[in-house]
Amino acid sequence: MLFELPLALILALAGVYFVLRSRVGDGGLAFLEDHQVLVRVDNLTGELEANDRPGAHTFVPWVREVHRLDRRPLRYLMGEGGEEVDRRAPSLIVRGRESSSFFFGRVEIQAALDPARAGLALIDHGGERETMLQLVDAYSRPALRSAFGRFTAREIVLPANKQAATEAALENLTAALGRHGVRVLELSVSKPRFPQKYQEAINRRKVAEQDTERLVRERDELSASTGERAESVRTAEERKLLELQRTLGDMERLAQREADAARRKTDLQAADQLDAATVARDGAVARAQVALARNRADAAAFQTRLDALESQGELAVRAALVERLGSITFDLVPYHPDDDDDRSRARRTAQGAN
């Protein structure tokens, strides 16, 4: 009995504790959704710890407290637009330098809770979406006016100036909201608009500038086309000159080859003729030498015979005549004096015998 009563009291207190923690949703286990950030608060040290990992998270009840903050983007719109936004505000009117003014038909800002500064947001404004919208509403218009007000109405229409002003406004707004644990995701600014008379003057100027640009473009195109035609003619002339030079070179090489062939042919013919003349000359010389030798031999034989005849005297002459007469033949034909009154035939026959 002494131990049962304290044990029952302890169990009863534990049951009451867990019932109370479960009723308030703080039973030592917290489930975090994808769009939430968990902030643990240490009640003993006052330290804050942020965690954006979805899933179950444990903690020691009463010693630590957990807060789940919504980190879904907020859409804040100034001006026109039919989309669903979290808050809509009037159009942004800016007074620029030199007392000029212009406005923007649509300025959209997207912001969200910064998970890295979720503890700061919890302390500053509790991380409520409505409070973050109020902060965006409070800081956006001054930041935009400060950035775009550095330009005149004539300057802000230039894309480079508008881009520079948008970047400056984004930087200012990011710094201002970052001190409250809110980060700017996107800043979108439409084209600037102006009062009716000024807008008409701008439109006329745009038309004039467009006409000027068109004329300049047409002039450049004409100059370019003229240059292209001149370049085309020059290219065609150069191509034609190259073709003529190539043809002339081919003709010169062909003429050189034909000249070389003719020269080689002439050299061969001359060599052949020279060889033939040399052969003919050598043959003639050989024949002349043979004839000379033969004539010399005949002369020598005749001289020998003559010498022999001279040595033998008259008897040798008569013997030679007799020898000569012995080699003479006579042809005898019938003859009648009536057939040849002048006896010419007989004389001719006798002359033939001699």
BAKEKOL-384667 format. One record per residue: x, y, z of N, C-alpha, C in turn. Coordinates in steps of 0.001 Angstrom, whole numbers, plus 500000, padded with zeros to 6 digits. Example, Ala and Ser with C-alpha at 12.3 -4.5 7.8 and 13.67 -1.06 7.14 Angstrom:
// BAKEKOL-384667
513190494310507800512300495500507800513200496700507800/512850497750507080513670498940507140512900500030507870/
***
This chain:
// BAKEKOL-384667
500815498784500000500000500000500000500838501251500000/501990501201500620502844502383500663503391502738499281/503680501749498443504238502007497113503155502186496046/502002501619496252500952501698495237500392503112495104/500245503815496225499680505164496165500603506138495424/501878506207495734502753507111494946502828506735493472/502850505427493182502909504993491771501660505394491021/500506505248491681499261505655491029499234507164490816/499777507907491785499822509367491630500727509773490468/501853509097490356502774509411489242502145509089487898/501498507942487823500833507564486559499710508533486223/498982508973487255497903509917487007498439511247486495/499515511719487130500117512974486665500656512833485233/501275511697484921501778511475483551500645511463482547/499539510809482935498394510777482021497834512159481775/497702512938482864497202514318482706498140515127481818/499445514903482023500448515651481223500304515356479730/500249514089479384500155513733477971498828514140477356/497744514105478204496443514555477694496489516043477382/497086516804478303497181518239478069498059518560476848/499189517886476718500082518151475582499420517788474265/498648516688474274497978516288473035496858517251472684/496192517817473744495102518773473473495644520052472873/496790520473473300497366521720472767498264521465471557/498386520226471161499189519911469982500666520012470220/501101519809471410502519519979471738502979518766472542/502925517628471924503229516391472623504623515899472423/505582516767471997506963516351471778507245515893470361/506270515912469483506441515491468087505672516449467192/506366517062466235505744518029465319505989517579463887/504945517626463087505033517263461667505063518535460824/506051518620459937506263519826459132505885519554457681/505049520436457106504652520330455703505707520977454801/505540520765453485506521521293452522506561522813452523/505444523474452792505371524930452709505595525591454067/506134524859455034506288525408456377507764525420456792/508023526249457791509339526329458427509136526142459922/509942525267460502509832524984461927510843525823462696/510363526484463765511234527276464631511122526702466046/512250526215466574512295525719467952512770526863468871/512053527040469945512402528071470931512802527369472227/514030527608472659514505527045473921514084527982475053/513177527529475923512670528381476993513700528642478082/514747527807478134515763528000479163516802529021478735/517267528938477482518327529839477006517811530940476103/516603530781475576516068531777474658516592531647473236/517322530579472930517861530392471586516753529954470621/516919530363469361515970530017468299516693529145467271/515992528126466786516564527219465784515524526986464700/515893527288463437514970527137462304515334525890461513/514321525226460985514520524015460186513391523931459177/513733523790457895512719523722456844512630522330456232/513144521303456902513074519936456377511690519367456652/510935518976455640509610518399455864509712517066456595/508673516762457363508626515499458095508427515714459579/508741514659460344508521514690461788509749515244462496/509495516071463504510550516675464312510195516466465785/511144516068466593510920515840468019511478516989468840/510937517159470025511406518202470934510962517841472347/511568518479473322511221518258474728510128519248475117/508954518760475432507857519678475764508209520573476947/507630521789476954507813522830477973509238523386477994/510227522481477809511594522995477730511791523728476403/511173523151475371511239523775474040509831523907473477/509665524969472728508413525189472013508703525218470508/507725524788469730507880524786468269506784525655467660/507185526328466581506241527170465831506409526850464342/505298526625463686505317526343462254504874527595461504/505772528129460685505501529363459935505310529041458450/504433529793457824504110529575456403505123530325455532/505739529607454617506731530241453741506289530298452270/505009530137451994504511530241450631504629531689450135/504911531880448835505096533240448313503828534080448442/504028535379448639502956536368448668502994537168447377/501817537468446830501730538265445603501087539595445954/501863540650445749501410542011446052501400542775444735/500271543384444395500086544021443099499672545472443277/500400546361442529499993547765442426499447547989441021/498189548420440935497638548771439631496709547716439078/496745547531437751495769546721437039496176545252437063/495188544400436774495445542976436687494317542197437306/493878541169436607492750540383437092493162539101437773/494457538864437963494879537626438583494560537636440076/494582536444440630494371536320442069495650536710442794/495566537716443621496718538204444370496342538251445848/497364538312446680497114538391448116496706539790448554/497214540804447836496803542178448165496978543036446930/496020543942446712496052544862445586496102546283446108/496924547120445443497074548516445864496943549412444638/496723550728444851496622551641443705497912551667442892/497783552195441692498940552286440795500033553157441397/501260552894440979502412553629441502502621554892440669/502561556041441324502819557329440678504154557848441193/505009558258440269506360558701440623506565560110440094/507143560969440924507526562311440490509034562306440274/509398562450439016510805562410438666511484563750438785/512702563792438308513436565049438330512815566048437362/513133567303437582512651568407436751511124568485436750/510491568128437884509033568256438079508236567420437087/508827566402436514508094565506435615507493564376436427/506397563823435940505726562743436648505317561664435658/505238560452436148504806559304435336504309558242436297/503614557272435761503080556218436616503216554881435888/503011553814436674503134552459436146501791551756436310/501315551198435240500013550532435278500026549243436065/501211548635436209501260547355436920502642547169437536/502679546967438851503901546627439575503569545428440459/504276544311440245504011543098441015505257542733441821/505004542416443101506075542017444012505716540652444588/506654539737444502506489538434445123507512538309446249/507023538008447439507877537896448626507462536662449408/508356536232450292508085535049451100508940535109452352/508570534269453306509343534152454531510723533566454210/511756534160454766513115533673454556513392532565455574/513562531310455120513786530216456095515009530453456964/516033531090456408517237531319457195517005532337458311/515985533189458163515682534214459178514301534004459780/513891532747459834512557532458460370512458532845461841/513527532673462607513494533086464017513303534578464161/513998535358463328513832536813463356512411537197463010/511824536522461996510437536816461626509476536480462750/509757535381463453508884534998464561508904536055465658/510051536570465990510158537587467035509574538916466570/509821539261465255509450540580464753507956540702464534/507371539745463819505949539887463487505198538577463591/505826537581464173505131536312464391505030535436463166/505546535889462023505509535085460802504153535009460151/503244535909460518501904535905459935501950536473458517/501175535879457616501149536319456216500582537736456110/499580538043456881498987539375456823499987540436457270/500775540099458281501788541045458749502862541254457689/503247540172456993504247540308455922503703541137454767/502406541009454471501801541849453431501827543322453838/501593543587455096501655544968455579503076545534455443/504071544684455728505459545138455573505780545444454105/505339544574453203505568544821451775504870546106451349/503647546293451827502912547510451483503603548748452025/504226548639453177504859549800453794506183550170453124/506934549200452690508270549480452161508333549595450632/507410548973449908507544548898448447507386550255447771/506384550998448124506136552263447422507281553267447638/507781553483448863508929554398449018510169553921448270/510431552599448299511613552089447614511518552307446106/510347552078445539510160552264444097510233553744443727/509609554591444481509651556023444175511065556570444282/511804556107445271513181556581445428514053556163444244/513859554941443758514705554451442662514320555072441330/513018555144441019512580555669439732512569557190439715/512525557831440877512494559290440908513816559932440531/514873559156440382516156559727439974516191560077438486/515157559679437745515124559921436307513959560841435960/514095561507434827513006562332434309512085561463433468/510954562034433067510007561300432232510634560929430895/511499561805430370512149561509429094513207560421429254/513842560360430435514901559382430646514372557998430984/513213557952431663512728556663432149512219555780431017/511936556353429854511448555531428743512569554720428115/513809555093428417514932554326427880515040552997428630/515150551883427919515181550566428592516309550428429602/517468550993429295518602550863430208518314551578431530/517706552780431465517391553512432689516304552799433498/515307552284432827514239551561433533514800550308434219/515703549603433528516302548420434129517146548780435350/517911549868435231518734550308436371517862550701437558/516758551407437299515872551813438390515203550594439032/514811549617438227514187548402438769515164547644439663/516420547539439230517422546843440041517690547594441349/517732548929441263517942549711442490516773549552443453/515542549557442917514365549376443773514360547986444400/514752546971443639514804545617444182515845545509445303/516968546180445106518005546154446132517527546845447415/516884548017447265516386548736448444515306547938449174/514378547361448410513277546607449018513781545336449688/514764544676449081515339543468449681516005543788451005/516751544888451042517409545276452289516396545632453374/515305546336452998514315546760453997513548545568454558/513070544682453707512288543542454177513167542468454823/514454542416454413515339541428455012515528541636456498/515383542867456966515508543138458406514347542558459201/513281542134458499512110541547459159511964540066458823/512983539469458231512922538038457927512111537710456691/511935538692455797511174538487454557512125538733453386/512073537872452402512910538041451218512044538304449991/512574539110449063511864539450447835512246538431446769/511263537789446187511511536779445158511538537386443762/510677538361443513510582538919442161509962540306442227/510453541187441323509896542529441161509684542757439677/508441542952439297508091543148437896507416544502437741/507964545329436823507458546683436615507101546841435142/505903547330434865505465547526433480506094548794432895/505780549068431635506291550272430993505685551517431649/506446552590431716505910553811432331504842554462431451/503905555119432114502857555863431417502924557325431850/502266558183431045502369559619431278500993560254431109/500841561525431548499576562233431316499240562299429828/497985562574429510497503562449428148498290563314427171/498489564596427481499193565481426551500651565050426395/501231564707427513502630564274427437502748562956426684/501745562076426883501759560801426166501615561021424669/500770561976424269500632562268422842501947562787422270/502616563671423027503915564174422557504930563034422440/504889562132423406505804560988423360505497560097422158/504197559894421907503819559070420762504288559691419455/504109561047419351504587561722418136506102561591418006/506774561716419133508231561572419094508629560148418704/507900559156419235508191557779418864508003557554417379/506903558145416847506660558003415402507795558639414611/508214559841415049509319560512414355510604559691414452/510849559158415643512052558331415801511977557067414960/510789556473414898510637555285414061510859555615412586/510314556786412154510546557193410766512034557430410520/512665558079411509514108558323411353514878557008411288/514520556097412185515189554799412161514936554064410847/513691554186410347513382553530409071514213554125407932/514306555466407910515092556106406861516574555742406980/517051555747408215518459555364408411518681553924407982/517726553047408331517852551644407950517810551472406428/516875552236405785516808552157404326518095552681403693/518628553786404286519896554299403762521008553282403917/521060552665405097522103551656405327521930550469404391/520632550071404200520396548951403294520792549311401867/520476550580401464520862551010400122522376551040399985/523026551584401015524498551610400973525059550198400955/524421549349401761524905547963401804524684547268400471/523468547519399858523211546882398564524146547410397495/524415548757397540525366549324396577526752548728396787/527132548655398036528425548033398331528457546575397916/527316545868398135527268544458397735527359544319396224/526659545243395492526755545168394026528172545456393566/528785546500394154530170546800393782531091545630394118/530855545053395286531672543900395672531425542730394734/530140542560394331529829541466393409530504541673392059/530441542943391557531100543230390271532599543026390389/533168543519391493534613543354391673534985541878391771/534165541131392485534437539690392601534336539001391248/533296539400390458533155538793389136534341539143388233/534781540418388304535935540817387496537193540065387938/537375539948389228538536539217389710538475537751389285/537257537166389369537115535777388946537405535624387447/536892536589386653537146536540385210538627536713384909/539273537632385634540713537843385431541486536585385797/541100535949386874541766534714387262541583533625386218/540346533545385668540106532550384624540942532838383387/541036534149383003541855534497381837543327534181382100/543791534514383308545173534199383638545412532694383630/544428531951384135544567530500384126544583529967382695/543684530512381829543658530078380424544951530443379720/545451531677379966546711532101379352547860531194379806/547865530871381067548909529975381565548827528601380918/547572528086380755547418526784380094547904526845378653/547559527956377961547997528105376565549520528212376481/550121528962377405551574529081377396552243527733377658/551695526980378609552267525657378867552087524726377676/550896524800377005550670523969375825551627524353374703/551798525679374467552721526132373423554154525706373746/554515525785375009555872525368375404556069523876375153/555021523074375494555132521635375242555235521344373755/554405522047372937554477521833371486555825522271370934/556353523395371442557668523860370979558755522858371355/558671522333372571559650521332372988559554520075372140/558304519661371844558129518472371006558672518717369604/558359519920369027558865520228367675560388520294367670/560945520895368722562405520970368791563032519584368882/562397518724369725562931517365369827562788516619368505/561643516824367813561436516167366530562443516671365509/562671517989365467563640518563364531565043518061364827/565343517985366128566669517466366494566837516023366037/565768515228366199565837513831365778565982513718364267/565154514537363526565256514503362062566642514952361601/567154516017362225568480516493361837569539515432362124/569368514768363295570326513711363629570228512562362641/568961512218362269568798511139361285569409511536359948/569121512768359480569687513222358204571206513274358259/571741513736359406573197513786359540573796512386359499/573089511456360202573586510076360158573521509521358751/572389509805358043572267509308356662573326509927355765/573572511225355901574594511891355076575976511345355386/576198511102356686577507510543357058577703509158356449/576609508355356542576693507013355950576911507103354447/576126508018353767576275508175352317577674508651351960/578169509628352777579524510124352515580557509024352693/580382508268353771581335507190353994581281506163352862/580030505867352384579900504926351268580542505454349991/580293506755349707580871507356348506582393507373348577/582873507717349792584333507723349954584898506324349740/584163505335350338584640503960350167584620503548348702/583511503904348000583414503545346581584488504283345772/584711505522346118585744506290345406587118505691345629/587317505283346899588613504671347181588774503357346401/587647502579346355587708501321345576587944501610344106/587228502612343548587406502957342124588811503473341876/589292504281342839590643504814342692591674503695342677/591437502755343607592373501617343651592291500800342372/591046500594341897590879499821340667591497500562339472/591247501872339417591812502655338302593333502660338365/593811502794339609595270502769339745595827501417339311/595073500351339672595536499019339239595479498891337728/594377499394337110594263499343335640595363500176335006/595611501344335582596659502205335020598028501533335101/598210500890336259599489500209336446599636499062335458/598521498323335232598578497210334270598792497728332868/598093498824332552598259499405331219599673499921331026/600170500531332110601542501033332030602510499884331846/602224498800332482603087497624332362603067497095330939/601871497008330395601730496528329026602399497502328068/602199498773328366602821499764327479604320499662327533/604795499477328734606245499319328857606716498067328129/605903497033328205606268495785327509606274495966325999/605250496703325559605166496951324120606349497791323663/606674498788324440607797499630324043609094498832324014/609184497878324924610414497094324950610487496112323781/609354495640323280609344494685322179609426495373320803/609028496537320691609176497265319440608041497000318479/608368497036317146607361496937316077606743495571316044/607495494556316329606957493199316290605841493037317304/606035493625318364604982493525319393603727494227318937/603891495336318205602724496071317726601975495237316744/602730494625315793602072493810314785601378492614315441/602032492031316410601406490892317080600134491298317743/600159492496318293598938492994318943597856493223317930/598222493764316743597221494002315705596654492688315217/597531491748315072597064490427314587596128489836315622/596516490008316879595652489487317951594320490191317956/594353491463317642593112492245317595592270491850316438/592871491651315279592116491286314099591512489908314277/592148489092315038591611487763315245590338487770316043/590142488807316778588918488871317592587766489535316875/588009490008315589586955490695314825586181489646314055/584822489757314117583928488839313398583273489593312280/583036488886311189582396489474310009581096488764309760/580051489549309440578740488993309088578559489166307579/578414488086306812578292488107305365576830488021304999/576355488936304183574956488967303731574969488998302207/573944488483301638573880488545300157573805489999299707/574440490243298577574503491631298084574283491593296576/573473492584296174573234492757294746573431494206294425/574158494505293420574459495921293120573243496745292811/572195496119292320571005496904291982570316497421293222/570526496749294277569868497173295513570566498353296156/571779498606295791572531499689296432573367500343295383/572808501414294777573486502055293658574767502729294119/574721503382295186575919504102295630576830503264296503/576460502002296702577265501052297455577544501530298878/576541502171299397576701502665300778576659501539301772/575922500542301478575810499419302395577141498748302534/577852498572301419579148497927301480580113498770302318/580004500066302174580890500954302951580534500872304446/579314500853304731578903500765306148579362499488306753/579270498412305994579716497126306503581183497118306748/581924497719305815583367497801305996583723498666307183/582986499758307362583243500629308544582896499893309834/581877499095309811581519498334310993582592497331311274/583218496768310273584277495806310515585462496486311121/585750497688310713586891498407311328586600498727312767/
***
